[in-house]
Amino acid sequence: MENLDRELEEELDIQSDFMNVHIKGCVNGDSDEVGRVHIGVLADVVLAPTVRETEQLHVFWITSDKLKRPEMYNRLENWSKIYVDMY
């Protein structure tokens, strides 16, 4: 949870005191460089964030159905593809 909190703090500006975290499991996607040396913890985090790193990211919310469309799916990192494939 400490590492999850750190990652959320680095990437997002959370304006709410409420954060509901559900740990779903682990992701081992060793088909790319990152996955060969890391294991991911898959968590659903319910919150209403604002993106902090706006100069690096173009962020918007979309439905899971839209994530499965090739034009979006093919742009995802491997770990994200594993998650989308599960749902």
DSSP file (Angstrom, degrees, kcal/mol; ACC not computed):
  #  RESIDUE AA STRUCTURE BP1 BP2  ACC     N-H-->O    O-->H-N    N-H-->O    O-->H-N    TCO  KAPPA ALPHA  PHI   PSI    X-CA   Y-CA   Z-CA
    1    1 A M     >        0   0    0      0, 0.0     4,-2.8     0, 0.0     5,-0.2   0.000 360.0 360.0 360.0 -33.6    0.0    0.0    0.0
    2    2 A E  H  >  +     0   0    0      2,-0.2     4,-2.1     1,-0.2     5,-0.1   0.927 360.0  44.7 -62.6 -43.9    2.9    2.3    0.7
    3    3 A N  H  > S+     0   0    0      2,-0.2     4,-2.6     1,-0.2    -1,-0.2   0.886 112.1  52.2 -68.0 -38.7    4.2    1.9   -2.9
    4    4 A L  H  > S+     0   0    0      2,-0.2     4,-2.6     1,-0.2     5,-0.2   0.936 109.7  49.3 -61.1 -46.4    0.7    2.3   -4.3
    5    5 A D  H  X S+     0   0    0     -4,-2.8     4,-2.2     1,-0.2    -2,-0.2   0.905 111.2  50.1 -58.7 -42.0    0.3    5.5   -2.4
    6    6 A R  H  X S+     0   0    0     -4,-2.1     4,-2.2     2,-0.2    -2,-0.2   0.930 111.4  47.7 -63.3 -45.8    3.7    6.8   -3.7
    7    7 A E  H  X S+     0   0    0     -4,-2.6     4,-2.0     1,-0.2     5,-0.3   0.916 112.3  48.9 -63.0 -43.5    2.8    5.9   -7.3
    8    8 A L  H  X S+     0   0    0     -4,-2.6     4,-2.8     1,-0.2    -1,-0.2   0.897 111.2  50.6 -62.6 -39.1   -0.5    7.6   -7.1
    9    9 A E  H  < S+     0   0    0     -4,-2.2    -1,-0.2    -5,-0.2    -2,-0.2   0.877 111.3  48.7 -65.6 -37.9    1.1   10.7   -5.5
   10   10 A E  H  < S+     0   0    0     -4,-2.2    -1,-0.2    -5,-0.2    -2,-0.2   0.865 124.1  28.8 -68.9 -36.1    3.7   10.9   -8.3
   11   11 A E  H  < S+     0   0    0     -4,-2.0    41,-1.5    -5,-0.2    42,-0.8   0.763 118.0  43.2 -99.7 -29.0    1.1   10.6  -11.1
   12   12 A L  E  <  -A   51   0A   0     -4,-2.8     2,-0.8    -5,-0.3    39,-0.2  -0.879  59.0-141.0-127.5 151.8   -2.1   12.1   -9.9
   13   13 A D  E     -A   50   0A   0     37,-3.4    37,-1.3    -2,-0.3     2,-0.6  -0.872  29.4-159.8-105.9  93.7   -3.3   15.1   -7.9
   14   14 A I  E     -A   49   0A   0     -2,-0.8    -2,-0.0    35,-0.2     5,-0.0  -0.666  12.8-173.6 -84.3 118.1   -6.1   13.5   -5.8
   15   15 A Q        +     0   0    0     33,-0.7     2,-0.4    -2,-0.6    -1,-0.1   0.371  60.3  76.6 -91.9   3.3   -8.5   16.2   -4.6
   16   16 A S        -     0   0    0      2,-0.1    -2,-0.0     1,-0.1    32,-0.0  -0.880  66.5-146.7-118.7 146.2  -10.5   13.8   -2.4
   17   17 A D  S    S+     0   0    0     -2,-0.4     2,-0.5    30,-0.0    -1,-0.1   0.631  82.1  88.2 -79.0 -14.2   -9.8   12.4    1.0
   18   18 A F        +     0   0    0     30,-0.0     2,-0.3     2,-0.0    30,-0.3  -0.743  47.3 160.3 -90.6 127.3  -11.7    9.3    0.0
   19   19 A M        -     0   0    0     -2,-0.5     2,-0.6    28,-0.1    28,-0.2  -0.923  19.2-163.8-145.4 120.1   -9.9    6.5   -1.8
   20   20 A N  E     -B   46   0B   0     26,-1.9    26,-2.9    -2,-0.3     2,-0.4  -0.921  12.1-168.0-108.1 116.2  -11.3    3.0   -2.0
   21   21 A V  E     -B   45   0B   0     -2,-0.6     2,-0.5    24,-0.2    24,-0.2  -0.891  10.7-174.2-111.8 131.1   -8.6    0.4   -3.0
   22   22 A H  E     -B   44   0B   0     22,-2.7    22,-2.6    -2,-0.4     2,-0.5  -0.955  18.2-145.1-122.7 110.1   -9.4   -3.2   -4.0
   23   23 A I  E     +B   43   0B   0     -2,-0.5    20,-0.3    20,-0.2     3,-0.1  -0.636  19.1 179.7 -74.9 123.8   -6.3   -5.4   -4.6
   24   24 A K  E     -     0   0B   0     18,-3.2     2,-0.3    -2,-0.5    19,-0.2   0.732  46.7 -86.7 -98.1 -28.1   -7.2   -7.8   -7.4
   25   25 A G  E     -B   42   0B   0     17,-1.4    17,-3.0     2,-0.0    -1,-0.3  -0.989  53.1 -50.6 152.7-160.2   -4.0   -9.8   -7.7
   26   26 A C  E     -B   41   0B   0     -2,-0.3     2,-0.5    15,-0.3    15,-0.2  -0.826  34.7-146.0-114.7 153.4   -0.6   -9.7   -9.4
   27   27 A V  E     -B   40   0B   0     13,-3.1    13,-2.9    -2,-0.3     2,-0.6  -0.982  12.5-177.3-120.4 122.4    0.3   -9.2  -13.0
   28   28 A N        +     0   0    0     -2,-0.5     2,-0.6    11,-0.2    11,-0.1  -0.887  12.5 163.3-119.4  97.7    3.3  -11.0  -14.5
   29   29 A G    >   +     0   0    0     -2,-0.6     3,-0.8     9,-0.3     6,-0.2  -0.732   1.4 167.2-115.9  81.0    3.8   -9.9  -18.1
   30   30 A D  T 3   +     0   0    0     -2,-0.6    -1,-0.1     1,-0.2     6,-0.1   0.097  49.6  97.9 -87.4  25.3    7.3  -10.9  -19.0
   31   31 A S  T 3  S+     0   0    0      4,-0.0     2,-0.3     5,-0.0    -1,-0.2   0.485  84.9  43.0 -90.1  -1.7    6.9  -10.4  -22.7
   32   32 A D  S <> S-     0   0    0     -3,-0.8     4,-1.7     1,-0.1    -3,-0.0  -0.860  95.8 -96.6-134.8 173.4    8.6   -7.0  -22.6
   33   33 A E  H  > S+     0   0    0     -2,-0.3     4,-0.7     1,-0.2     3,-0.2   0.897 120.6  46.4 -57.8 -45.8   11.6   -5.3  -20.9
   34   34 A V  H >> S+     0   0    0      1,-0.2     3,-1.2     2,-0.2     4,-0.9   0.938 112.2  50.2 -64.3 -46.8    9.6   -3.9  -18.0
   35   35 A G  H 34 S+     0   0    0      1,-0.3    -1,-0.2    -6,-0.2    -2,-0.2   0.759 101.0  63.5 -65.8 -25.5    7.7   -7.1  -17.3
   36   36 A R  H 3< S+     0   0    0     -4,-1.7    -1,-0.3     1,-0.2    -2,-0.2   0.742 116.6  28.3 -70.8 -21.7   10.9   -9.2  -17.3
   37   37 A V  H << S+     0   0    0     -3,-1.2     2,-0.3    -4,-0.7    -2,-0.2   0.382 120.3  52.7-120.3   1.9   12.2   -7.4  -14.2
   38   38 A H     <  -     0   0    0     -4,-0.9     2,-0.4    -5,-0.1    -9,-0.3  -0.951  57.7-153.0-134.9 154.9    9.0   -6.2  -12.4
   39   39 A I        -     0   0    0     -2,-0.3     2,-0.3   -11,-0.1   -11,-0.2  -0.987  23.2-139.1-122.1 140.6    5.8   -7.8  -11.2
   40   40 A G  E     -B   27   0B   0    -13,-2.9   -13,-3.1    -2,-0.4     2,-0.6  -0.719   3.1-140.1-101.6 149.3    2.7   -5.6  -11.0
   41   41 A V  E     -B   26   0B   0     -2,-0.3     2,-0.6   -15,-0.2   -15,-0.3  -0.941  21.9-143.0-103.5 121.7    0.1   -5.4   -8.3
   42   42 A L  E     +B   25   0B   0    -17,-3.0   -18,-3.2    -2,-0.6   -17,-1.4  -0.747  29.9 165.9 -89.8 122.8   -3.3   -5.0   -9.9
   43   43 A A  E     -B   23   0B   0     -2,-0.6     2,-0.6   -20,-0.3   -20,-0.2  -0.997  34.3-139.7-138.7 140.0   -5.6   -2.8   -8.0
   44   44 A D  E     -B   22   0B   0    -22,-2.6   -22,-2.7    -2,-0.4     2,-0.5  -0.893  24.7-167.5 -92.6 126.0   -8.9   -1.0   -8.6
   45   45 A V  E     -B   21   0B   0     -2,-0.6     2,-0.7   -24,-0.2   -24,-0.2  -0.968   7.9-155.3-119.5 119.3   -8.8    2.4   -7.1
   46   46 A V  E     +B   20   0B   0    -26,-2.9   -26,-1.9    -2,-0.5     2,-0.3  -0.849  43.5 112.3 -97.5 116.8  -12.0    4.4   -6.8
   47   47 A L        -     0   0    0     -2,-0.7   -28,-0.1   -28,-0.2    -2,-0.1  -0.942  66.1-111.7-165.0 178.2  -11.3    8.1   -6.7
   48   48 A A        +     0   0    0    -30,-0.3   -33,-0.7    -2,-0.3     2,-0.1  -0.714  48.6 176.5-124.6  79.2  -11.8   11.3   -8.6
   49   49 A P  E     -A   14   0A   0      0, 0.0     2,-0.4     0, 0.0   -35,-0.2  -0.314  26.9-145.9 -86.6 165.4   -8.3   12.4   -9.7
   50   50 A T  E     -A   13   0A   0    -37,-1.3   -37,-3.4    -2,-0.1     2,-0.3  -0.987  33.9-110.4-121.1 138.0   -6.9   15.2  -11.7
   51   51 A V  E     -A   12   0A   0     -2,-0.4     3,-0.3   -39,-0.2   -39,-0.2  -0.505  26.9-170.9 -73.9 132.0   -3.7   14.4  -13.7
   52   52 A R  S    S+     0   0    0    -41,-1.5     2,-1.8    -2,-0.3     3,-0.3   0.867  77.4  61.4 -87.5 -41.6   -0.6   16.1  -12.4
   53   53 A E    >>  +     0   0    0    -42,-0.8     4,-1.8     1,-0.2     3,-1.3  -0.379  60.2 150.1 -87.4  60.0    1.8   15.3  -15.3
   54   54 A T  T 34  +     0   0    0     -2,-1.8    -1,-0.2     1,-0.3    -2,-0.1   0.768  65.2  61.8 -67.2 -25.5   -0.2   17.1  -18.0
   55   55 A E  T 34 S+     0   0    0     -3,-0.3    -1,-0.3     1,-0.2    -2,-0.1   0.720 114.6  34.2 -73.1 -18.1    2.9   18.0  -20.0
   56   56 A Q  T <4 S+     0   0    0     -3,-1.3     2,-0.4     1,-0.1    -2,-0.2   0.675 116.7  52.5-105.3 -23.9    3.7   14.2  -20.5
   57   57 A L     <  -     0   0    0     -4,-1.8     2,-0.6     2,-0.0    -1,-0.1  -0.892  53.8-156.5-123.5 144.5    0.2   12.7  -20.7
   58   58 A H        -     0   0    0     -2,-0.4     2,-0.4    -3,-0.1    -4,-0.1  -0.936  36.7-174.3-110.8 103.5   -3.0   13.3  -22.7
   59   59 A V        +     0   0    0     -2,-0.6     2,-0.3    -5,-0.1    -8,-0.1  -0.803  17.9 151.0-112.4 140.0   -5.5   11.8  -20.3
   60   60 A F        -     0   0    0     -2,-0.4     2,-0.4     2,-0.0    -2,-0.0  -0.969  41.2-110.0-156.6 156.2   -9.2   11.1  -20.6
   61   61 A W        +     0   0    0     -2,-0.3     2,-0.3     0, 0.0    -2,-0.0  -0.748  38.5 170.8 -92.5 135.5  -11.7    8.6  -19.2
   62   62 A I        -     0   0    0     -2,-0.4     2,-0.1     3,-0.0    -2,-0.0  -0.934  34.7 -98.1-137.5 163.6  -13.2    6.0  -21.5
   63   63 A T     >  -     0   0    0     -2,-0.3     4,-1.6     1,-0.1     3,-0.2  -0.352  33.5-113.2 -76.8 161.1  -15.3    2.9  -21.1
   64   64 A S  H  > S+     0   0    0      1,-0.2     4,-1.1     2,-0.2    -1,-0.1   0.840 117.2  59.8 -63.9 -32.3  -13.8   -0.6  -21.0
   65   65 A D  H  4 S+     0   0    0      1,-0.2     3,-0.4     2,-0.2     4,-0.4   0.906 105.3  47.9 -61.6 -40.6  -15.6   -1.4  -24.3
   66   66 A K  H >4 S+     0   0    0      1,-0.2     3,-1.1    -3,-0.2     6,-0.3   0.841 104.8  60.1 -68.7 -32.5  -13.7    1.5  -26.0
   67   67 A L  H 3< S+     0   0    0     -4,-1.6    -1,-0.2     1,-0.2    -2,-0.2   0.808 100.3  57.1 -62.7 -28.4  -10.4    0.2  -24.5
   68   68 A K  T 3< S+     0   0    0     -4,-1.1    -1,-0.2    -3,-0.4    -2,-0.2   0.605  81.5 104.7 -80.8 -12.0  -10.9   -3.1  -26.3
   69   69 A R  S X> S-     0   0    0     -3,-1.1     4,-3.2    -4,-0.4     3,-1.8  -0.495  82.4-120.7 -69.5 138.7  -11.1   -1.4  -29.7
   70   70 A P  H 3> S+     0   0    0      0, 0.0     4,-2.1     0, 0.0     5,-0.2   0.823 109.4  60.7 -52.3 -37.3   -7.9   -1.9  -31.7
   71   71 A E  H 34 S+     0   0    0      1,-0.2    -4,-0.1     2,-0.2    -3,-0.1   0.784 119.8  27.6 -65.5 -25.0   -7.2    1.8  -32.0
   72   72 A M  H X4 S+     0   0    0     -3,-1.8     3,-1.7    -6,-0.3     4,-0.5   0.835 118.7  55.0 -96.6 -47.4   -7.0    2.1  -28.2
   73   73 A Y  H >< S+     0   0    0     -4,-3.2     3,-1.6     1,-0.3    -2,-0.2   0.878 102.7  57.0 -55.8 -43.1   -5.9   -1.4  -27.2
   74   74 A N  T 3< S+     0   0    0     -4,-2.1    -1,-0.3    -5,-0.3    -3,-0.1   0.648 103.5  55.7 -67.3 -14.0   -2.8   -1.4  -29.4
   75   75 A R  T <  S+     0   0    0     -3,-1.7    -1,-0.3    -5,-0.2    -2,-0.2   0.525  88.0 102.9 -93.0  -7.9   -1.6    1.8  -27.6
   76   76 A L  S <  S-     0   0    0     -3,-1.6     2,-0.1    -4,-0.5    -3,-0.0  -0.374  77.0-110.4 -76.8 152.9   -1.7    0.2  -24.1
   77   77 A E     >  -     0   0    0      1,-0.1     4,-2.2    -2,-0.1     3,-0.2  -0.396  38.9-102.5 -70.7 160.7    1.3   -1.0  -22.2
   78   78 A N  H  > S+     0   0    0      1,-0.2     4,-2.1     2,-0.2     5,-0.2   0.886 121.0  52.1 -55.7 -45.1    1.5   -4.8  -21.8
   79   79 A W  H  > S+     0   0    0      1,-0.2     4,-1.8     2,-0.2    -1,-0.2   0.890 109.5  50.3 -62.3 -38.5    0.3   -4.8  -18.2
   80   80 A S  H  > S+     0   0    0     -3,-0.2     4,-2.8     1,-0.2    -1,-0.2   0.893 107.9  53.2 -66.1 -39.0   -2.7   -2.7  -19.2
   81   81 A K  H  X S+     0   0    0     -4,-2.2     4,-2.6     2,-0.2    -2,-0.2   0.902 106.1  53.6 -61.2 -40.4   -3.5   -5.2  -22.0
   82   82 A I  H  X S+     0   0    0     -4,-2.1     4,-1.0     2,-0.2    -1,-0.2   0.926 111.5  45.7 -59.5 -44.8   -3.4   -8.1  -19.5
   83   83 A Y  H >X S+     0   0    0     -4,-1.8     4,-0.9     1,-0.2     3,-0.7   0.936 112.5  49.1 -64.8 -47.1   -5.9   -6.3  -17.3
   84   84 A V  H >< S+     0   0    0     -4,-2.8     3,-0.9     1,-0.3    -1,-0.2   0.890 107.7  55.9 -61.1 -38.8   -8.2   -5.3  -20.2
   85   85 A D  H 3< S+     0   0    0     -4,-2.6    -1,-0.3     1,-0.2    -2,-0.2   0.783 102.2  57.7 -63.9 -26.2   -8.2   -8.9  -21.5
   86   86 A M  H <<        0   0    0     -4,-1.0    -1,-0.2    -3,-0.7    -2,-0.2   0.762 360.0 360.0 -74.9 -24.1   -9.4  -10.1  -18.0
   87   87 A Y    <<        0   0    0     -4,-0.9    -2,-0.2    -3,-0.9    -1,-0.2   0.390 360.0 360.0-121.7 360.0  -12.5   -8.0  -18.2
